[in-house]
Amino acid sequence: MNLRAMRAITTKDIIVVIRSRGVFLPLILVPTILMIAVPLILSATVGFVDGNISDFDPMLEGMPPGVRDNWDGFTEEQIVMSLVLIYIMAPLYLVVPLM
């Protein structure tokens, strides 16, 4: 392989990405929103939601007993936070590098 040609193409592509707003802004904004803003907003607003987690009951019943045992002693707010941050947001962190 010609490393010099590969480096020239890579450098050219990086310069094009940095100069193009249509590519550069989503490259920065989407991961920032998904990885920082959404978890912060969810964490800040979970306390304002009514204490009824009956909507989560079907999902909780489908969890293995070992996972449900981890929530012994948790308040409803803490259960909702762990569900959202661990089981909903964590898979998004795996998807972001694919964007």
Steps between C-alpha positions, in 0.01 A plus 500: 500500500608849430495669842578838353190485276286380791617787716431753223145369451435491875627856543288620207188333643553647848543848354178461298308387810628790710417756230152364431242623752249244379730219609688652793207634705304172513826319569536706818138577596335158474737318738499798737121503515466122533778447751481813714177696460244218496631320814526833683144596408369157598688511829370847579136430411447157657427664836215702353316198360218354706612216723297244303715256306216270400589565134830326566340193660495287181869574444584432865314168494699393195833559673690202638465452878867587557451840341182568696682408822746783433217748548406388851491809717490741204237770482278516193701795367823304536352200319388722212843666483681168489262369234543805283874551539610136500255325272399778261789747482789252519417339163496848346862543607584196288318643198656849503836391351312345209345834401 
